[in-house]
Amino acid sequence: MIKNNSFKNSNKKSIESLLPIYLLTGENNWKIEKSISRLKMRFGDDSERELNFQQFDFLEVSVDDILNVCKTLPFLSPKRLVIARNIHKLSNDELEKIIEYAKSPSPYCCLVLIAETVWDNSNLKNSTRKIRDRLKNFIGKMGKVYDFRPISFRGLESWVRERCREREVRINPAAVYLLTNFLGNDLWNLESEVEKLAIYVGKGEVIDQKAVQLLVAGNPDINIFKFLDYLSEKKESEAYSSLRSIFYKTKPAKLQIESLRILGTMRWYFKRLLKIKSLIEKKIDIKQMEQILSAKNFAIKKLKNQQKNFSKKDLRNCLFYLLEADEGIKRGKQKAEIILE
């Protein structure tokens, strides 16, 4: 009880300043999740926010049930925090219910609606676009709407430098280029690798190209990009030789970790091939592709050529088999390198 009272007094103003309703949209999952984390931090640690924090998925819980929680008074706190995901999956009738709530939201609740997609999608039915616009307008009046779009390639470089500054290290241009070309706009992986690189070089030091090659690519002598090229071009013998070369230069004790890293890289690359295939079908021009995938023109052209070697079904099957391989390695069914081969 003392702990809750202490929390309430020290964070009361921070919580009271929260608006009653937010809409977070867009394909930038990292930005969305970081925004949610900041909101949660206002309510203290896990034990402090336990009674006043609920998280739901509209695919699993009804709109009525979630809105009823929003109308419930908080316990020893000015407000409760309710996160509701997948609002973009709701029917128009269900969205109407949220519009009614948004007209007069509970002052004792901060409702955060999540849609990890383009909210104003021109491909939607006219009726759905209209109701989404209405909901967005009402939320804008009573709360706030944020649209988190994928970071552009130029923005990605700035983003990496900012993550480095947060960890009190610097990074040279060649290292930024290598890191962003290797991982693209996968912000979660980028953040994880920046963290690893910062620990490796130490505070006040500079992350250079060699450090990125050593820690991210696994070994400066291993060209994982060449392996991916062989794989994407269906050059079976060359891909196999390249993979064997990677294993040959990896210490036996690190083979499992290296295999999981290669699997992760393969998943990332096949996802990019699947994404660019979808963009081509939608007749998206190359400039837009550069922004969506946060990649340079030459990288987009390479992906466009490589995707021709696969159907959508092929790529989805590849991702499924890679997931199975990942689970097999983690469960120790066979040697990691055998599963990967």
ChimeraX attribute file (.defattr): number of C-alpha atoms within 10 A of each C-alpha:
attribute: neighborCount
match mode: 1-to-1
recipient: residues
	/A:1	7
	/A:2	7
	/A:3	9
	/A:4	15
	/A:5	13
	/A:6	12
	/A:7	19
	/A:8	20
	/A:9	11
	/A:10	12
	/A:11	17
	/A:12	17
	/A:13	12
	/A:14	13
	/A:15	23
	/A:16	17
	/A:17	10
	/A:18	20
	/A:19	18
	/A:20	24
	/A:21	26
	/A:22	22
	/A:23	21
	/A:24	24
	/A:25	25
	/A:26	19
	/A:27	18
	/A:28	19
	/A:29	20
	/A:30	15
	/A:31	20
	/A:32	20
	/A:33	13
	/A:34	11
	/A:35	13
	/A:36	16
	/A:37	11
	/A:38	10
	/A:39	17
	/A:40	18
	/A:41	14
	/A:42	19
	/A:43	25
	/A:44	16
	/A:45	11
	/A:46	11
	/A:47	10
	/A:48	19
	/A:49	20
	/A:50	13
	/A:51	14
	/A:52	19
	/A:53	18
	/A:54	16
	/A:55	12
	/A:56	17
	/A:57	17
	/A:58	19
	/A:59	13
	/A:60	9
	/A:61	11
	/A:62	13
	/A:63	19
	/A:64	12
	/A:65	11
	/A:66	20
	/A:67	18
	/A:68	9
	/A:69	16
	/A:70	25
	/A:71	15
	/A:72	14
	/A:73	16
	/A:74	17
	/A:75	14
	/A:76	17
	/A:77	22
	/A:78	21
	/A:79	27
	/A:80	27
	/A:81	27
	/A:82	22
	/A:83	19
	/A:84	21
	/A:85	19
	/A:86	17
	/A:87	23
	/A:88	19
	/A:89	13
	/A:90	15
	/A:91	10
	/A:92	16
	/A:93	10
	/A:94	15
	/A:95	20
	/A:96	16
	/A:97	14
	/A:98	21
	/A:99	20
	/A:100	12
	/A:101	18
	/A:102	23
	/A:103	14
	/A:104	13
	/A:105	22
	/A:106	18
	/A:107	17
	/A:108	21
	/A:109	26
	/A:110	24
	/A:111	28
	/A:112	22
	/A:113	23
	/A:114	23
	/A:115	20
	/A:116	19
	/A:117	19
	/A:118	15
	/A:119	20
	/A:120	16
	/A:121	11
	/A:122	9
	/A:123	7
	/A:124	11
	/A:125	9
	/A:126	10
	/A:127	10
	/A:128	17
	/A:129	17
	/A:130	14
	/A:131	16
	/A:132	19
	/A:133	14
	/A:134	15
	/A:135	21
	/A:136	21
	/A:137	17
	/A:138	20
	/A:139	24
	/A:140	16
	/A:141	12
	/A:142	16
	/A:143	20
	/A:144	17
	/A:145	19
	/A:146	15
	/A:147	19
	/A:148	18
	/A:149	18
	/A:150	21
	/A:151	22
	/A:152	18
	/A:153	21
	/A:154	13
	/A:155	14
	/A:156	22
	/A:157	18
	/A:158	14
	/A:159	17
	/A:160	21
	/A:161	19
	/A:162	15
	/A:163	17
	/A:164	21
	/A:165	15
	/A:166	12
	/A:167	17
	/A:168	14
	/A:169	21
	/A:170	21
	/A:171	21
	/A:172	12
	/A:173	14
	/A:174	13
	/A:175	18
	/A:176	20
	/A:177	15
	/A:178	18
	/A:179	21
	/A:180	20
	/A:181	15
	/A:182	21
	/A:183	19
	/A:184	21
	/A:185	23
	/A:186	19
	/A:187	20
	/A:188	13
	/A:189	14
	/A:190	21
	/A:191	16
	/A:192	11
	/A:193	17
	/A:194	23
	/A:195	15
	/A:196	14
	/A:197	23
	/A:198	25
	/A:199	12
	/A:200	13
	/A:201	15
	/A:202	13
	/A:203	14
	/A:204	12
	/A:205	13
	/A:206	18
	/A:207	23
	/A:208	18
	/A:209	18
	/A:210	15
	/A:211	19
	/A:212	24
	/A:213	20
	/A:214	14
	/A:215	14
	/A:216	20
	/A:217	22
	/A:218	20
	/A:219	17
	/A:220	15
	/A:221	12
	/A:222	19
	/A:223	16
	/A:224	21
	/A:225	13
	/A:226	14
	/A:227	22
	/A:228	19
	/A:229	17
	/A:230	19
	/A:231	20
	/A:232	23
	/A:233	17
	/A:234	14
	/A:235	12
	/A:236	12
	/A:237	11
	/A:238	16
	/A:239	20
	/A:240	15
	/A:241	13
	/A:242	20
	/A:243	23
	/A:244	14
	/A:245	15
	/A:246	21
	/A:247	17
	/A:248	11
	/A:249	13
	/A:250	18
	/A:251	10
	/A:252	10
	/A:253	8
	/A:254	10
	/A:255	18
	/A:256	18
	/A:257	15
	/A:258	20
	/A:259	25
	/A:260	20
	/A:261	16
	/A:262	20
	/A:263	18
	/A:264	15
	/A:265	18
	/A:266	20
	/A:267	19
	/A:268	17
	/A:269	21
	/A:270	23
	/A:271	16
	/A:272	18
	/A:273	26
	/A:274	20
	/A:275	18
	/A:276	22
	/A:277	21
	/A:278	13
	/A:279	17
	/A:280	14
	/A:281	9
	/A:282	9
	/A:283	9
	/A:284	13
	/A:285	10
	/A:286	17
	/A:287	12
	/A:288	12
	/A:289	19
	/A:290	18
	/A:291	18
	/A:292	20
	/A:293	20
	/A:294	25
	/A:295	23
	/A:296	17
	/A:297	12
	/A:298	10
	/A:299	13
	/A:300	20
	/A:301	14
	/A:302	13
	/A:303	20
	/A:304	17
	/A:305	12
	/A:306	19
	/A:307	21
	/A:308	13
	/A:309	13
	/A:310	18
	/A:311	13
	/A:312	15
	/A:313	10
	/A:314	13
	/A:315	20
	/A:316	15
	/A:317	12
	/A:318	17
	/A:319	20
	/A:320	13
	/A:321	13
	/A:322	20
	/A:323	14
	/A:324	13
	/A:325	22
	/A:326	20
	/A:327	13
	/A:328	16
	/A:329	20
	/A:330	14
	/A:331	10
	/A:332	12
	/A:333	11
	/A:334	13
	/A:335	13
	/A:336	21
	/A:337	16
	/A:338	10
	/A:339	16
	/A:340	17
	/A:341	11
